[in-house]
Structure formats: C-alpha cells, structure tokens
Amino acid sequence: MPLLGDKHKLPMDSRVVRQVFHSCYHRVTGVAIAASIGHALAGRPLLSACTGGIALNLTRPAAVIWAVTQLKR
C-alpha cells in the first residue's frame, strides 16, 4: 500500500505499481473464494465460513478501489 501513495518520477512508474497491486489483489481474492468453496464441498463449515469472510473482506475494498480509479479517469 505505501507504494500507491508515493510520488513517482514518471507517470508510468505509478501505473506499473498500481497494476501489480491490482493483479496480486485479485489473485488473492480468487484464492480466498476458491478456498471457501473447497472447504464447503469438503464438509468443513467453520473453515468455509472463515475463508468466506476473508473473501468478503477482500471484495469490498476491491470494489472501492475500482470505483476510485474510475473517478480519476
């Protein structure tokens, strides 16, 4: 997160950092969703609920980040 707030010498630097952040963030979100589904199918409701909560907490900021980037355009 600190890299997103830094001033970069070139606009391209900030775009690269932002794209790497978004890519990693979406991958972690996808893994959390897949883990939640996997735990549910394996019959582990507590782990499914926990990883589902993690996935929900990850998707909410992703939506906010997406909205902010759309406003900046």
C-alpha positions in Angstrom: 0.0 0.0 0.0 2.8 2.6 0.7 3.8 2.4 -3.0 0.4 3.5 -4.1 0.7 6.8 -2.2 4.3 7.6 -3.2 5.0 10.2 -5.8 6.8 8.7 -8.8 9.1 10.5 -11.1 7.4 9.1 -14.2 3.6 8.5 -14.6 4.4 5.1 -16.0 6.0 4.1 -12.6 2.8 4.7 -10.8 0.8 2.8 -13.4 3.1 -0.2 -13.2 2.9 -0.3 -9.4 -0.9 0.1 -9.4 -1.3 -2.7 -12.0 0.9 -5.1 -10.0 -1.1 -4.3 -6.8 -4.4 -4.9 -8.6 -3.3 -8.1 -10.1 -2.0 -9.6 -6.9 -5.1 -8.3 -5.0 -7.4 -10.0 -7.5 -5.5 -13.3 -7.3 -5.6 -13.4 -3.5 -9.4 -12.7 -3.7 -9.8 -15.5 -6.1 -7.9 -17.9 -4.0 -9.9 -17.0 -0.9 -13.2 -17.6 -2.8 -11.9 -20.9 -4.1 -10.8 -22.0 -0.6 -14.2 -21.1 0.8 -15.9 -23.2 -1.9 -13.5 -26.1 -1.4 -14.0 -26.1 2.4 -17.8 -26.1 1.9 -17.6 -29.0 -0.5 -15.3 -30.9 1.8 -17.9 -30.6 4.7 -15.9 -28.1 6.8 -18.4 -25.4 7.6 -16.3 -23.4 10.0 -13.3 -23.2 7.7 -15.7 -22.3 4.8 -17.2 -19.5 6.9 -13.8 -18.2 7.9 -12.4 -18.2 4.3 -15.7 -16.8 3.0 -15.4 -13.9 5.5 -11.9 -13.3 4.2 -13.2 -13.3 0.7 -15.9 -10.8 1.6 -13.5 -8.5 3.3 -11.3 -8.6 0.2 -14.0 -8.0 -2.4 -15.4 -4.9 -0.6 -12.1 -2.8 -0.8 -11.6 -4.1 -4.4 -14.9 -2.5 -5.3 -14.0 0.7 -3.7 -10.6 0.8 -5.4 -12.2 0.1 -8.7 -14.7 3.0 -8.2 -11.9 5.4 -7.2 -9.9 4.5 -10.3 -13.0 5.1 -12.5 -13.5 8.5 -10.9 -9.9 9.6 -11.7 -10.3 9.0 -15.4 
